[in-house]
Amino acid sequence: MDDGVQDNTRTIEQTVITDLADRMTYGGYLELGTLLDAQHPLSVPEHHDELLFIIQHQTTELWLKLVLHELSAACAHLRADELAPALKCIARVKHIQKTLTEQWSVLATLTPTEYAQFRGVLGNASGFQSAQYRAVEFTLGNKHAGMLRVFAAEPDSLALVTAAFEAPSLYDEFLRLLARSGYDIPASVLERDVTAAWTFTPELVPVFTAIYADTANHWSAYETCEELVDLEDNFQLWRFRHLKTVERIIGLKPGTGGSSGVPFLRRALELTFFPELFAVRTELPAPSVRP
């Protein structure tokens, strides 16, 4: 009998598999048993917000794993002169960066009073010790041999960071591709020590100026330059949101890993991956004004 009450259930289709014995399942494929059992708050009694703090950083590490995966593939494609798939990898990294930046808004719901109630259980644990983050920075060219010491007690982490430290950066690979494509990249750039941090190279600015001044004839190189600029912009936005979130939660207190905290993070905003791609903007002539 129709009494006017809407049935708010959904019929299970006959083709839906419900007998999952001896079959690959969603939880099995994703190893959710392991993943969802990896959150172990240490506060006693357990503080409500410690789970947020753990999950925030664990999900960041998962995204960083994918960023490294994509950047490694992009470097390999550039070495093989496969520009289109390299740009696809970079585009995916850009979307991940936006997710990572927005994720700070979740942690920012943690108040200073709440964090202070469980911060002590972190000991000296700090994001500064993230091997994957360091490998990302190294892959983008911000290399620092002294950082390797942080991972001396963790062989797997040290191997990951060392591999990124010793390999050509994404920018190195792009410049080598340009050289193979006929662009006048200085020999000093092509033969440089790739374990050294990238420093501004004025000889590259005329190369990029020519590319930007005639985009129609240099579209592939121009497009790649702009993708790299996007990559750096996104990275700086992430750094800034990190700084402001830390400042919001702990003010000017030192970091748990021994850094000065906010002042240390603020200095990171001065670091750049692709300085010539920003310098070229100053060199380009102003557009002519039509009467």
C-alpha positions in Angstrom: 0.0 0.0 0.0 1.3 3.4 -1.0 1.2 5.6 2.1 3.2 8.4 0.6 6.4 7.6 2.3 9.4 7.5 0.0 11.6 4.4 0.2 15.1 5.8 0.9 17.1 2.7 0.1 18.8 1.6 -3.1 18.3 -1.8 -4.6 21.5 -3.8 -4.9 22.0 -4.7 -8.6 22.0 -8.4 -9.3 25.4 -8.1 -10.9 27.1 -6.7 -7.8 29.5 -9.3 -6.4 28.8 -9.9 -2.7 30.6 -13.2 -2.2 34.2 -12.0 -1.9 35.7 -15.1 -0.5 39.0 -15.9 -2.3 38.7 -12.7 -4.4 40.7 -9.5 -4.6 38.9 -6.9 -2.5 39.1 -3.1 -2.2 40.6 -3.4 1.3 43.0 -6.1 0.2 44.3 -4.3 -2.8 44.9 -1.1 -0.9 46.2 -3.0 2.2 43.8 -0.9 4.3 44.4 -3.2 7.3 48.1 -2.0 7.4 47.3 1.6 6.3 44.5 2.3 8.8 46.4 0.6 11.6 49.4 2.9 11.2 48.1 5.7 13.4 49.4 5.3 17.0 48.9 8.4 19.2 51.4 8.5 22.1 49.7 11.0 24.4 48.3 9.6 27.7 45.5 9.9 28.0 45.1 10.0 24.2 44.5 13.6 23.1 41.6 13.9 20.6 43.6 16.0 18.1 46.8 13.9 17.9 45.1 11.7 15.3 44.6 14.8 13.1 48.3 15.6 13.5 49.4 12.1 12.6 47.0 11.7 9.6 47.9 15.1 8.2 51.6 14.2 8.0 51.0 10.6 6.9 48.9 11.8 4.0 51.5 14.4 3.1 54.1 11.6 2.9 51.8 9.6 0.6 51.5 12.5 -1.7 55.2 13.2 -1.6 55.8 9.5 -2.6 53.7 10.2 -5.7 55.4 13.5 -6.4 58.8 11.7 -6.4 57.4 9.0 -8.7 56.2 11.6 -11.2 59.3 13.8 -11.0 61.5 10.7 -11.5 59.5 9.8 -14.6 59.6 13.3 -15.9 63.4 13.3 -15.6 63.6 10.0 -17.5 61.3 11.3 -20.2 63.4 14.4 -20.6 66.6 12.3 -20.9 64.9 10.4 -23.7 63.7 13.6 -25.5 60.1 12.7 -24.7 58.8 16.2 -23.8 55.1 15.6 -24.0 54.9 12.8 -21.4 57.4 14.7 -19.2 54.9 17.6 -19.2 52.1 15.3 -18.3 54.0 14.2 -15.2 54.7 17.8 -14.2 51.1 18.6 -14.7 50.1 15.9 -12.3 52.7 17.1 -9.7 51.1 20.6 -10.0 47.7 19.2 -9.0 49.2 17.3 -6.1 50.9 20.5 -4.9 47.6 22.3 -4.8 46.1 19.5 -2.7 49.1 19.6 -0.4 48.8 23.4 0.0 45.0 23.2 0.7 45.7 20.5 3.3 47.3 23.0 5.6 43.9 24.4 6.2 42.9 21.2 8.0 45.9 21.3 10.3 45.2 25.0 11.0 42.1 24.0 12.9 44.5 22.8 15.6 44.7 25.5 18.2 47.8 26.4 20.2 46.3 25.1 23.4 45.3 21.8 21.8 48.7 21.2 20.3 50.6 22.1 23.5 48.7 19.3 25.2 50.5 16.6 23.1 53.4 18.3 21.5 55.8 16.8 24.1 55.3 13.3 22.8 56.9 14.2 19.5 60.3 14.5 21.1 62.7 15.6 18.4 60.5 14.4 15.5 60.1 17.0 12.9 59.1 17.5 9.2 62.7 18.6 8.7 63.5 14.9 8.9 61.2 13.9 6.0 63.4 12.0 3.6 60.8 12.3 0.8 60.5 16.0 1.2 64.3 16.4 1.0 64.4 14.2 -2.1 61.8 16.4 -3.8 63.8 19.5 -3.0 67.0 17.8 -4.3 65.2 16.6 -7.5 64.2 20.2 -8.1 67.8 21.4 -7.6 68.0 22.7 -4.0 70.8 20.5 -2.9 72.7 20.6 0.3 75.3 18.0 1.3 74.9 18.8 4.9 71.3 17.6 4.9 72.5 14.0 4.3 73.7 13.8 7.9 70.1 14.0 9.1 69.4 10.6 7.7 72.6 8.8 8.7 70.8 6.6 11.2 68.2 5.5 8.7 69.8 3.5 5.8 66.7 3.4 3.6 66.1 7.1 4.0 69.7 7.9 3.4 69.7 5.8 0.2 66.6 7.7 -1.1 68.0 11.1 -0.4 71.5 10.3 -1.6 70.1 9.0 -5.0 68.3 12.3 -5.5 71.4 14.3 -4.3 73.7 12.6 -6.9 71.3 12.6 -9.8 70.8 15.5 -12.3 67.9 17.7 -11.2 64.7 18.2 -13.3 66.2 21.5 -14.4 69.5 19.9 -15.4 67.6 17.4 -17.6 65.6 20.2 -19.2 68.7 22.2 -20.0 70.4 19.2 -21.5 67.3 18.5 -23.7 67.5 22.1 -24.9 71.2 21.7 -25.7 70.4 18.6 -27.8 67.6 20.5 -29.5 70.1 23.1 -30.7 69.8 25.8 -28.0 73.1 27.5 -27.0 73.4 26.1 -23.5 76.8 26.9 -22.0 79.2 23.9 -21.6 79.7 25.0 -18.0 76.1 24.3 -17.3 76.1 20.9 -19.1 79.3 19.8 -17.3 78.5 21.2 -13.9 78.7 19.2 -10.7 75.0 18.1 -10.3 75.5 17.6 -6.5 76.0 21.4 -6.1 73.0 23.6 -5.4 71.8 25.4 -8.5 73.0 29.0 -8.6 71.9 31.8 -10.9 73.6 31.5 -14.3 73.3 34.8 -16.2 74.5 33.2 -19.5 71.2 31.3 -19.6 69.0 34.4 -19.6 69.6 35.3 -23.3 68.6 31.8 -24.2 65.3 32.1 -22.4 64.8 35.6 -23.6 65.0 34.4 -27.2 62.5 31.7 -26.4 60.0 34.1 -24.8 60.5 36.7 -27.5 59.4 34.3 -30.2 57.1 31.8 -28.7 55.6 30.7 -32.0 58.9 29.2 -33.1 59.9 27.9 -29.7 56.6 26.8 -28.3 57.7 23.5 -26.8 60.5 25.1 -24.9 58.4 28.0 -23.9 55.6 25.8 -22.6 58.0 23.8 -20.6 59.5 26.9 -19.1 56.1 28.1 -18.0 55.3 24.6 -16.5 58.5 24.9 -14.4 57.5 28.4 -13.3 54.1 27.0 -12.2 55.9 24.2 -10.3 58.0 26.7 -8.4 55.1 29.0 -7.7 53.2 26.1 -6.2 56.1 25.1 -4.1 56.5 28.6 -2.7 52.8 28.7 -1.9 53.1 25.4 0.0 56.1 26.8 1.9 54.2 30.0 2.8 51.1 28.1 4.0 53.4 25.8 6.0 55.0 28.9 7.6 51.7 30.6 8.4 50.2 27.4 9.8 53.3 26.9 12.1 53.1 30.5 13.1 49.4 30.2 13.9 49.9 27.1 16.1 53.2 27.7 17.9 54.1 31.3 17.2 57.8 31.9 17.4 58.7 28.9 19.5 61.6 26.7 18.2 60.8 23.7 16.1 60.8 20.2 17.7 63.8 19.2 15.4 65.9 22.1 16.8 65.3 24.7 14.1 64.3 28.3 15.0 60.8 27.5 13.7 59.1 30.3 11.8 62.3 32.3 11.1 63.9 29.1 9.6 60.8 28.6 7.4 60.8 32.2 6.3 64.3 32.0 5.0 63.2 29.0 2.8 61.0 31.5 0.9 64.2 33.0 -0.5 65.2 29.7 -2.1 64.5 29.3 -5.8 64.8 26.4 -8.2 64.7 28.1 -11.6 66.0 31.7 -11.1 66.7 32.4 -14.8 63.0 31.7 -15.7 62.1 34.6 -13.4 65.0 36.8 -14.5 63.9 36.6 -18.1 60.7 38.6 -17.3 62.8 41.6 -16.5 64.7 41.3 -19.7 61.8 41.1 -22.0 60.9 44.4 -23.7 57.7 46.1 -22.7 54.9 45.5 -25.2 54.3 48.3 -27.7 51.3 50.4 -27.2 49.1 50.9 -30.2 47.9 54.4 -31.0 
